[in-house]
């Protein structure tokens, strides 16, 4: 990794058109059979990326792409493949194939330079893809502090029984969630690294900073009410730059606007995700923020959020 700054693109346009436009800036490495790693949500989850946005993106830019997911570690509506498919149907993800990657088994991907793992168990279906678009609803998270691109891959590609257990649970523990704080962030990030390394230059990241509850989408309708203002969409070919810029924008909000989300991030030691990505050589925390709404002008995160409005729930 060099001292050269990475590029992060930004739009305030929270719409299908905004998503399509920003995708075009980071699409150069996305070719061949493409998976879109997306959190399809629990049944009737209120905060996930709007389905029509994703449908338009696929039909316009990624015909033939599949949404890719894995089953959950916890028992619920996405625990088995059968339950998961029912939930996907309920939430309307019916306009393209949805591949539950651990439906037909698992595969071990190498983890280079990790301190917890030398390999990670992921859904076997990942091997069917040439490229991966990581399309993330950025929000808080009860274990990770925040869920950005790192969490979307690190937890979302690990299979539901082996990989997720490797990240969440000390072998032999009766508490399936006993790993937390820095160790959890590091294990999750090493899982992410296995996927990032697997795809090489054929992976890109979009973070949608909208409906940012302190709760993950996995909490569905039980998620805490959103109070953080909507900001926009960020995209990069550098995973660390994408998540770092997203965090920087949240912190650049007024104290009363970001208090709840920052408290969730810091109480869970979530910022360790960023520093560990840097230690593992997964990207650059120094970036240039490019405003695609204003002729690709370079802006600061403070410029990006200065006109945000208080959150108002969409009807």
N, C-alpha and C positions, 0 to 999 in steps of 0.2 A: 504493500500500500504506500502511496506517495503522499506528499503534502498538498497535492492539487485538490481543490475543493470539488465536491460532487454537485450535480445540478438537481434541484428539486423544483418541480413545476407546481404552480398554484392557480386555482380559479375559485372565485366566490360563487360561481354558478352551480348551485345545488339542484341539478336537473339531469335528465337523461342526456340532454345536449352537452351539458358541462362535462359529464363523465366521458362521453364519446370524444369530445375535443381534447381532453387532457390525456386520454389513452393514446391518442395519436402521437403524443410527444415521447412516449416511452415504449413504442410498439416495435422498434426495429429488430429486436432479438426474438420476438414472438413469431414463430413459424412452425410449420408441420402440425402434428396433432397436438392440440393445446388443451390443457386443463385450466379451469378457473377456480382457484381455491377461495371459496365463499362460505361464510357462515349462514346457512339457510334457516337457522333459528328453530326454537321450540314452537309448538303449535300457537299460532296467532301472536307470535312475538311482535311487540309494537315498534321496535327500534331498528330492525334490520334494514339493510340497503333496500330501497323500494324495488320490487320485482320488475316493474315496467322499465326502469333504468337499465337493468341487467339484460332484459329481453331485447331492448333496442341496441345495446352495445353488441350483443352476440349476433343479431340479425344483420347489423350494418358492418361490423368490423371483424367478427370472429365466427363466420358460419362454419359449422362442423365442430365447434368447441364443446366441451362438456364441463359442467360444474362438477367439482370433485370434493368429496367429504369423507369422513371416517365416523364410525360409531363412537358413542360416548363411553366413558369409564364408569359413570354412575348409572344406576337404573332409572329409566324414564322413557320418554317418547322417542328417543333416538338410540336406545341401548342395543337393540338387535336390528339387523338389516330390515326385517319385516316392519318393525315399529318405525324405523327411520324413514322407510319409503312412504309409509302412511302419513308421516308428519310432513315430508317434502310435498306430497300431493295436497295436503291441507293448506300449506302455505303458498301454493300456486306455482311451484317451480316445475312446470309441466311443458315448457316451450323448448326445452333442449334436453339431451341426456344428462342424468345426474348419476355419477359413478361413485358408489360407496366403496372406496378403494380397498378396505379390508374385508369386503364381502367374500372374497375367494382366497383369503390368507394374507400372510405378511412377508416382508423381506427386510433384511438388515442392510442399512446404508452405513458406510464408514463415517465416523466422527473424527476429523483430523484436529489434533491439538487439544482435545478436551481433557478436563480433569476428572469428570465423573464417568464418562463413557468413551469407549472406542468404537461403538456402533449403536445405532438406534433402530428399533423395530417400527416400521411404517407400513401402511396399507400397500399390499403387493401391486395394486393397480397403478401405482405411481410410475412403474416401469413402462407403462403403455404410452406415456406422453413424451413429446419432444420438447415442450415448452410449458411454462407455468405462469399465469397471471395471478398475482396475489391481490385479490380485491377485498379490502378490509373495511368493516365498519369500526372506526376508532372510538373507543369508549373506555370506561373504567372496568375493573375486573376484581372479583372478590379475592382471588389468590395472587394474580400478577400485578395488581395495582392499576395497570392499564392494559388494554388489549389492542395492540397495533399489528403491523405486518409480522413481527416476530412471534407473537402469540398465535396468530392465525395459522402459521405454518408449524410452529414448534409443537403445539397441542393438536392442531387440526389435521396434520398429516400422520402423526403417531397413531398407531392402531388402537382400537378401543380396549383391548385386554392386556397386551404386553407392553407396548410403547408408552401408553399413558401411565401404566403402573410404574414403569421405570422412572418417570418424571415425578410422579406424585407421592410414591409410597416407599418407605424403607423396607427392604425385604424382611418378611417375618412380622411386620408391624400389624397390629389389629386396627389401626387408624389409617384408612386409605388416603387421607389427606394430611399425613403427618409432616410432609416436607413443605417448608414455606420460606419466606423471606429470601435472603441472598442465594441460598442453595437451590431453591425452586427456580429462581430466575436463571441461574447458571445451567441447570439441567434442561430447562425449556429451551434456552438459547443454543445449547449443544445439539438438541434435536433439530432446531431450525437449521443449524449449520450443515447437518447431513443433507438436507433437502436443497439448500442454496448451492452447496458444492456439486450436488448431483446434476443440477440444471445448468450450472456455469453461467454463460452469457445469455441463456435462453430463459430468463426469469425477470419479471418486472413487478413493481409494487404501486398500488393505489390505496391511499387512506382517505376515507370519507368521514369528515369531521362534522357529523350531523346527529342529532338525538343522542348526545353523549351522556347517557346515564352513568352513574358510578357502578352500575351492575352490568355484567356481561350479558350478551344475547342469550346465553345458555340459561338465564333465569326467566326468560320468556315474559309472560304477563305479570310475574312477581317482581320484575325489575323495579328499582327505585325510580320515582318520577325524575324526569330530566329537568335540570335547572341551568346547566351550562349552555351558553349561546351557541347556535350553529355558526361554523366558521367557513367551511368550504371544502375543496378537494385538493389533495396533494399527491404527486406522483414522482417516482424516481426509479432508476435502475439500480440504486444503492439502497439496500434495506435499512442500514443504520441511518443514513441521511433522511430517509422517509419518516422513520419513527422519531428521530431527533427533532426534525422540523415540526412534527405534529405536537410533540411535548412542548417545544419552545413556544408554539402558538398558544397552547393552553395557558402556559405560565405568563404569557404577555397580556392576557386578558386582565381586566380589573379584578382586584382581590375579591370583591363580592360576587363576581361572575365565575371565578375559577376555584373558590374556596373548597367546595365539596369534592370536586374531582382531584384537586391537588392533595387534599387530605387523604383520599383513598389511595392515590399513587404513593405518597410518602409513608403512610402507615404500613404498607405492604412491602416497602423497600423496592418499589417497581423500577426506579431509575437504574438499578443494577442491570437491568436488561440492556441498557444502552452502553454502559461502561464495559460489560462483558462482551458484547458484540465487537466493540473496539479492540479489546484484548485478543479476541480470537481472529482478528483481521478480516471481519465480515463486511467492512465498509468504512465510511468516513463520517465523523460527527461534525466536520466543517463543510458547509455547503453554501451554494449561491441560490437564493430564492428568486425564481423567475415568474413574474406576474403575466400569465397568458391573456388576462383580460385587458391589459394595457401595453400592447406591442412588445411583449417580452422584456419589460423593464425589470431591472434588478431592484428588489425591495427588501425591507427588513421585516421581521415577524411583527414588529409593532405597527408598521404600515398595513400589514395584511389584516390585522384584527381591529384597527382603529374605528371602523364603521359598523362593527357587529351590533346586532340588535338583541335585546333580551329575548330569551327563549319563549316562543309561543307554540303550543302544541297544534299541529296540523289537524284539521277536521277531516 
